Amino acid sequence: MLAQLTLQNFRNFSACEIPFAGGATFFCGRNGQGKTNLLEAVYYLSALRSFRQTSAPQLVRAGASGFELSATLAGPSEDRLRVIYDESERTRLLEVNGNRIGRGVDFAGRLNCVILHGADLRLARGRHPERLRCLDFSIAQIEPGYLQILARFQRSLKHRNAALKQNVSLAELDALDENYAAAAAAVVDARRRHWPDLSARLTAAYDAISRSAESLGASFESEVDGSVFQKICRMRPAELDAGVSLVGPHRDAVHLTLRGLSVTHAGSEGQARSIALAFKIAQARFIRDHLGRPPVLLIDDVWGELDEARREGLEMLMAESPQILLTSTDVSIRGIAAIAADAAVWEVVSGTVKRGP
């Protein structure tokens, strides 16, 4: 769990230090004051990236030369995490307990969290990459080395696409393809191993939220298998014409169906919200069951978008979470969930925080 969070020059915060206990903590205030930025800081310390898909330079407070985030974790280890980003050098320094960490894979996985926010509707409405990111994040939370596997594939994909566009020699492509095929196979192997666990929790969560009114179908599809190198060779003429890689985990798919129809095109708004919430419940339970400890739950101002059934689903997730950080424009919203009745409250105003009533 999180015991303390410190921000310097992050988003609209010049300096901020917040202590935490277990249970729920509310960040309340008007829109645009920085509530979500606090959740983003916690998420960054977990995943070393923003859940808003924002690059590090955009996280630096206007006029500052970089940002710094640190956190103290509660528990047996009491790890102290620190991230320093230098805008002028475009460098990032990572520390754990005062010791410099050279690789993100050795930093990740110490603070586990799951974020629920408005953009999660893309898990139902969006294209396959949205759902694949959810799967990849879940795997990385329990296997930090998976981040290195993903990074290796992304580098291989970038180099291979550049070579295809430049029409390099077949000998050069052969050399690139061996590395590319190995990286692609490693990504898909991890996805195939963990998808059954995550999808079982996803469909069970949706069943509970929908009160068994309908069943969610969820399947993972990939063209990558043991013969990926041979497939790449067969596709080479088409890839040279297209100038991009046409075989690989970037083309994997997660299909969701209700009553046999694709949710992307046929699902209602309510069904989409139920699916987004079910994904987050599944993700939290997946991490808890694999690590033996539940993640910190981050909830960003979603109360007004949920009807009774989905509020009950969210309260079910909250009841399973020993630490919850929430944002809201209205402190009275605490009344919807008994689990948050004794929550700590912080008021957020223009990048500053103070204890609430």
N, C-alpha and C positions, 0 to 999 in steps of 0.2 A: 504493500500500500504506500501511498504518498504521505509523507510527514511534513514536508515543507517545499515550497516552490519559490524561486527567485527569478525575476526578469530584469534585464537591463537593455534599454534601447530596442525592445522587441515590439514591432507594430507601433501602437500609439502609447506604449508604456516607457517612460524614461527610467523608472526604477520602481520595483514592487516586490514585496516579500509577504507570502501568505503561509501561515501554519495550517495544518489539516489534522483532523482526527478521523476515526472511522465514521460510518454512516453517511449521511447526505450533507452536501455543501451547496448552497444556492448562491449564484452570482446574479444579482438583480440590477436593473437599470434600463434607461431608455435605449432604443436602437442606436447603434453607432458609437457607443461609449467604450467598447472594448471587451464586452463579456465573452464573446466567442474567441477573442484573441488569447484569453487565459486557457481555454480548452485546447486551442491550437498549440500553445506552448507545451502543455502536458503531452499532447500527441507527438510533438516533435521530439521530445526526450525519449519517447518510446520507439518511434519509427524512423527518426532522423529525416523526416520530411513532413510537409503540411498535408492535412486531410483535404485542404482546398486545392490541392495540386498547384501550389504556388512555389516558385523558386526561392532560394535563400535570400537573394538580394532584395526581393519584395517584402521580406519580413523585417528589414532594418528600418528603425524609426527615422523619419525624415530628418536629414541633417546629420545623422550619426554615421560613424565609420564602420559599424558592425553591431552585432547583438551578442548577448550572453544569457544563457539559460542554465539554471542549476536546480537540482532537486535532491532532497534527502528522503530515502525510503525507510519505511517502518518494517520491522521484521528482524529475523536472525542476523542478516547481513548488514543492515543499516547502511547500504551503499549510498555514496554521495556521487551523483552524476553531474557532469558539467559539459556544456557545449559552448564554444566561442567561435563566432563567425566573423572573419575580417573581410569587409567589403573591398578594400583597396587591393588586397592580395587574392581575393576570391578563395580563401582557405578556411578550413574548419578544423578546430582543435577539439579533441574529445578526451575527457578525463573520467576515471572511475577511482574514487577514494584518493584523489590527488595524483594518481599515476596516469601518465599519458597513454592513450590507446590509439594504436596506429590504424586499425581497421574498424569500419562501422560494424562489421559482423561480430566483433568482440565487445562492442558497446550495446548492441541491440539485445532485446529479450530480458533486460533487467527490470524494466518497468513495462508491464503489460497492460494494455487498455483497449477498449472498444468504444468507438464514437458513433453516436446516433444523431444525425442532423438532416436538414431539409433536403439536401441533394441526394440523400439515399434513395429517393424515388427512382433514380437512374438504375438502381439494381433491378427494378422491374421494367421500367420504360426504356432504359438505355440499351446500347448495343453490348455485345459479348464482353468487350474489354472491361466494362464496369464490374461485371460479376467475376471476371478472372482476377481483377485487382483485389476483390474481397477474398477470394480463395488464396491468392498469393500472400496477402497480409496475414491471414490466419495461419498459414504454414510457417511464415517467417517468425511469428510470435512463439511458436513451439520449437522451431528449428532455425536459429539465427543464421546458420550457415547457408540457408536457402537464399538469403540476400546476395551472397557471393555468387551463387549459381545463376540467379537472375541477371546480375550485373555482367557476368561472363557471356551469357546469351545475348544481352542487349549490345555489348561491344561487338560480338561476332556478327550480329544482324546488321549493325551499322556499317562495319567494314565490308561485309558481303554485298550489301545494297550499293555501296559506293563503287565496288569493283564491277558489278553488273551494269551500272550506268556508264562506266568508262570503257566497257568492252575489253577488259584485260584478257591476257592469253588464257587458254584452257588450262595450262600448267599452273598458273597462279590461282585460278578458280579451284582446281583440284586441292591445292594446299589449304585454301580457305574453307572449302567444303568439309574437310575432315574435322576441323575444329568446330565448325558451325553445327555439324550433325551431332557431335558429342555433347555440345552445350544444349542443343535443342532437346535431345533425349533425356538429359538430366532434369530439365525443367518439367517435362511432361511426366517423367517417372514420379516426381514428387507430387504433382497434381493428381495423377491417377491413384497414388497410394492414399492420399488424404481426402479426396473428394467423397468417397462413400461415407466416411465419418461425418463430414460437414453436411452433406446432403440429407443424411438420416435425421440429423438434428433440425435442419431447415424444414423438412416436410412435417416433422412432429410439431414444431413450433407453429407452423401455419395451421395445422389441424386444430391446435388448441385455440388460436386466435379466432379462427372462423367457426369455432364451436362445432367442428366436424360437418359443416354444411357442404364442404367440397374438399377434394384432395388436390394437393399441388404436385405436379410432376416435375422432376428435376434431373437432368442428365448432363454428363460431360462428354464432349466429343473432340477427338484430336486425330489428325492425319499422321502424327509422328508415332512410329513404332520401331522395332528392331531393324527395319529395312529403310530407315529414313535417308541414309546416304544414297541408296539406290534410287529412291524416289526423287531426290534432289537432282541426280544425274539425268533421270528421265525428263524432268521438268526444265532442264537447263535451257533449251531453245526458247521456250515460252518466257522464261525469266529474263533471258537476254533481251527479248523483244520488249518486255514490260519494264525492265530496269529495276525490278524489286524481287525479293524472295517470296515465292508463292507456296512454300512448304515450311512449316515451323510452328512453334507454340504461340506466336502472335496471331495465328489463324485458328487457335482452339476456340471452342464454343461451349457455353453453358446454356442449355435450353430449359425454359420454364413453361409449363403448360397447365391450363385449367380446363377441365372437360375436353381435353384433346386439342385445344386451341392455344396458340402462342400468346403468352401474356403480353408480350411487347406490342402486339397489334390489337388484341381482343379484350384485355383485362380492363375492368373499371378502375376509377380513381381509388375507391375503397380497397379493392383487391390489391392494387399496386402498393398502397400504404401498408397493408397487412404483410405483403411479401417483404418489403423493406424492413419492417420490424422483425419478421421471422428470421431474416438473414442475420440481424444483429443478435437476437437471442441465440441462434445457432452458433454464431461466432464466439460469443461469450462462453457458452457451454463447452464448445470445442476446446478453447484455450484452458478452461478450468479443468476439464476431464483429463487433458494430456499433461498439464503441469502440476495438477494437484492444488492449485490456488486460483481463485477467480480474478479476472482482470479488473482494473479500475474502469468504471462505467462513466462515459462522458455523454451528456445529453444536452443538445443545443436547441432550446426554445422550440420544441415541437408540440407543446401541449394543445394549442388551439387547432392543430391539424388532425387530432385524433378523436374518433367517436368513442362511445362507451366500451365497445368490445376491444378496440385497440389500446385504449387506456388501461384496461384490465391486463392486456398482454404486456404492456410496458411495466405495470406495477409488478407483474409476475417476475420479470427480469430484474427489477430493482430489489425485490425481496431476496434474490439470490446473490446480490452484490454487496459485499461488506463496505465498499467505498464508492460513492456516487457524486459526481460533480455536475451540476445542472445550471443552465442559464434561463432567465425568464425576464420579461418586462414587468411582471407583476408578482410581488412576493406572496400575495394571497393565493397564488396557484398551488402553494404547498398543500392546501387543503384537499387536493384530489387524491393524494396518496398517503396512506397512514405511515408508510415507511419513511416519509420525509417530514413527519410532524415535528420532530425535534431537530431539524436540520440547522446547521450553522448558516448564517446569512451574511453576505458581503455585498455592499452597494458599490457599483462601478459607475464612475462619473469621469468622462474625458481622460481615460487612461490612469485613473487613480482608484484605489479601493479603500473602503473603511468598513468596520463592523456595522452590520445592520441591526435592526431592532430584534 
